[in-house]
C-alpha cells in the first residue's frame, strides 16, 4: 500500500525549482545531492524521497561530502540564530563547562586530523554520547571516517527531510 504525499511534500513537489532547491539546501549543503533530488520530483511519498536521498548520498564524491559537511557547525557550537542546529544539538545544552571545553578540544583535534568538522547525527544524543563518539572516531582512517560521515549525513538528512515532508 502506497501512502499519499503529505502537505509539506505536496508543496515541495509543486514548488518551482529555485524554491525547491533552497528547501533542499536547508536539509543538506551538497549541491550535487540537491540537484539529484530535484531531478526526481515529484515524489509519491516520504519513503520515495528517503530512497532518492540515500541513493544520492551514496554517490557523493569526497568533494561533495566536504560541501555537505561545510553546512554543519561544530558540535557544541550551533549556528547563532539557527533553530535547526540548536534543536539537533540540544544534548549539549546542559553539558558542564568541563564537558563543553573537552568537546571543543576534541572537535579541534578531529578537524586537525581529518580537515573537517566532526559530524554526527546529534538528535537525541547526550553530550557524553557525542564526546564518546568523537573519542572513538578520531582513531579511524580517513577513508573509514569519510564513510562514517556519509552514514551520519544519511541520518541527518532523513530527519530534516521528514520535517520538510511534514511541512514542519
C-alpha positions in Angstrom: 0.0 0.0 0.0 1.4 3.4 -1.0 0.8 6.4 1.2 -0.1 9.7 -0.4 2.1 12.7 -0.2 2.0 14.8 3.0 1.1 18.5 2.8 4.8 19.5 3.0 5.8 17.0 0.3 3.0 18.2 -1.9 4.3 21.8 -1.6 7.8 20.6 -2.3 6.7 18.7 -5.3 4.8 21.7 -6.7 7.4 24.3 -5.9 9.4 26.0 -8.6 13.0 24.7 -9.0 14.5 27.6 -7.2 12.3 27.3 -4.1 12.6 23.5 -4.0 16.4 23.7 -4.3 16.5 26.3 -1.5 14.4 23.9 0.7 16.8 21.1 -0.1 19.8 23.2 0.8 18.3 23.7 4.3 18.5 19.9 4.5 21.9 19.4 3.1 24.5 21.8 1.7 25.6 19.5 -1.1 24.7 21.0 -4.5 25.0 17.6 -6.2 22.7 15.9 -3.7 20.1 18.7 -4.1 20.2 18.5 -7.9 19.7 14.8 -7.8 16.7 15.1 -5.5 15.3 17.9 -7.7 15.5 15.7 -10.8 13.5 13.0 -9.1 10.4 15.1 -8.4 7.6 14.5 -7.9 7.9 12.1 -5.0 4.9 9.8 -4.2 5.6 9.8 -0.5 8.3 10.4 2.1 9.7 6.8 1.6 10.4 7.6 -2.1 12.1 10.9 -1.0 14.2 9.0 1.5 15.2 6.4 -1.1 16.3 9.1 -3.5 18.2 10.9 -0.8 20.0 7.8 0.3 20.9 6.9 -3.3 22.2 10.4 -4.0 24.2 10.4 -0.7 25.8 7.0 -1.7 27.1 8.6 -4.9 28.6 11.7 -3.5 32.3 12.3 -4.1 34.8 13.3 -1.4 34.4 16.9 -2.6 30.6 16.7 -2.5 30.8 15.3 1.1 33.1 18.2 2.0 30.5 20.6 0.7 27.7 18.8 2.7 29.8 19.0 5.9 30.5 22.7 5.4 26.9 23.3 6.2 27.2 21.8 9.7 28.6 23.8 12.7 30.8 22.0 15.2 29.1 20.0 18.0 28.6 22.3 20.9 28.6 25.5 18.8 25.3 25.6 16.9 25.0 28.4 14.4 23.6 31.6 16.1 20.0 32.2 15.2 19.7 28.7 13.5 16.9 26.8 15.2 17.8 23.6 13.3 21.3 23.3 14.6 20.2 24.3 18.1 17.4 21.7 18.1 19.8 19.0 16.7 22.5 19.7 19.3 20.1 20.1 22.2 22.1 17.3 24.0 25.0 19.7 24.5 22.9 22.5 26.0 23.0 21.2 29.6 26.6 19.9 29.5 29.0 21.0 32.2 31.6 23.6 31.3 34.3 20.9 31.6 32.5 18.7 29.1 31.9 21.7 26.7 35.7 22.5 26.9 36.6 18.9 26.3 34.3 18.8 23.2 35.9 22.0 21.9 39.4 20.3 22.3 38.2 17.1 20.7 36.5 19.0 17.8 39.7 20.9 17.1 41.8 17.7 17.3 39.3 15.9 15.0 39.3 18.8 12.5 43.1 18.9 12.5 43.2 15.1 11.8 40.5 15.0 9.1 40.3 18.5 7.7 36.6 18.9 8.5 34.1 19.2 11.4 33.2 16.2 13.5 29.8 15.2 12.1 27.3 13.1 14.0 23.5 12.8 13.9 23.3 14.5 17.3 19.5 14.4 17.6 18.6 12.5 20.7 22.2 12.1 21.9 23.6 13.3 25.2 26.7 15.3 25.4 28.5 12.3 26.8 27.5 10.1 23.9 28.7 12.7 21.4 32.0 13.1 23.3 32.5 9.3 23.4 31.8 9.1 19.6 34.4 11.7 18.7 36.9 10.0 21.0 36.3 6.7 19.2 36.1 8.0 15.7 39.3 10.2 15.9 41.3 7.0 15.6 39.7 6.0 12.3 41.5 6.1 9.0 40.4 9.0 6.7 38.6 6.5 4.4 36.7 4.9 7.3 35.8 8.3 8.7 34.5 9.5 5.3 32.1 6.6 5.3 31.1 7.3 8.9 30.3 10.9 7.8 28.3 9.6 4.8 26.2 7.4 7.2 25.7 10.3 9.7 24.6 12.6 6.8 22.0 10.0 5.7 20.6 10.0 9.2 20.6 13.8 9.5 19.0 14.2 6.0 16.2 11.8 6.8 15.3 13.7 10.0 15.4 17.0 8.1 13.5 15.6 5.1 10.8 14.3 7.4 10.3 17.8 8.7 10.2 19.1 5.1 7.7 16.4 4.1 5.5 17.1 7.1 5.6 20.8 6.5 7.2 21.5 9.9 
